[in-house]
């Protein structure tokens, strides 16, 4: 079953528990930074790991392909992963 173009057993990257790894499945087609995220390495099949969350909950640090990123929670909500 699919919802919004992604399998139902997936979750958004913002919902991934701290310290857990996952595999990127897709980025929402309506995301304004979709093309740029692909260029930075957020491609389907890439491993991603949540490293830490700022005290107020935003931004969130994660690692994709050996590169550390700090991103807003709103942007991570549109990236779908499989734990």
C-alpha positions in Angstrom: 0.0 0.0 0.0 1.2 3.5 -0.8 0.3 6.9 0.6 1.6 10.1 -1.0 3.9 7.9 -3.2 5.7 6.1 -0.3 5.1 2.7 1.3 3.0 2.8 4.5 5.7 1.0 6.6 8.0 4.0 6.3 8.5 7.1 8.4 9.7 10.6 7.8 13.3 11.3 8.7 12.1 13.7 11.4 10.4 10.8 13.2 13.5 8.6 13.3 14.7 8.0 16.9 18.0 9.5 18.0 21.0 7.4 17.2 19.1 5.1 14.8 20.1 4.4 11.2 17.8 4.1 8.2 17.8 4.0 4.4 16.5 6.9 2.4 13.6 5.9 0.2 12.4 9.2 -1.4 12.0 12.9 -1.0 8.5 14.4 -1.4 8.1 15.7 -4.9 6.7 19.0 -3.7 9.7 19.8 -1.5 11.3 23.0 -2.7 14.9 21.8 -2.0 14.4 18.3 -3.5 16.9 18.8 -6.4 19.5 20.3 -4.0 19.1 17.5 -1.5 19.8 15.0 -4.3 22.9 16.9 -5.2 24.1 16.7 -1.6 23.7 12.9 -1.5 20.2 12.4 -0.2 19.5 9.7 -2.9 17.3 6.6 -2.5 19.3 3.8 -1.0 21.7 6.0 0.9 22.2 5.3 4.7 21.3 8.1 7.1 21.8 8.3 10.8 20.4 10.8 13.3 23.2 12.1 15.5 21.7 14.8 17.8 18.9 17.2 18.2 19.3 20.8 19.3 17.9 21.7 22.8 14.9 23.4 21.3 14.3 20.6 18.8 15.6 22.4 15.7 18.0 21.9 13.9 18.7 18.2 13.8 22.2 16.8 13.0 22.4 13.8 10.7 25.0 11.9 8.7 24.5 11.0 5.0 27.3 9.3 3.2 29.9 10.4 5.7 28.9 14.0 5.6 27.3 15.8 8.6 24.3 18.0 8.0 22.2 20.2 10.3 18.7 20.6 8.9 15.4 22.0 10.0 12.7 19.5 11.2 10.3 20.9 8.6 12.6 19.8 5.8 13.2 16.4 7.3 9.5 15.7 7.5 9.4 15.4 3.7 12.2 12.9 3.5 11.0 9.3 3.7 13.2 6.5 5.2 12.9 2.8 6.1 14.4 1.9 9.5 
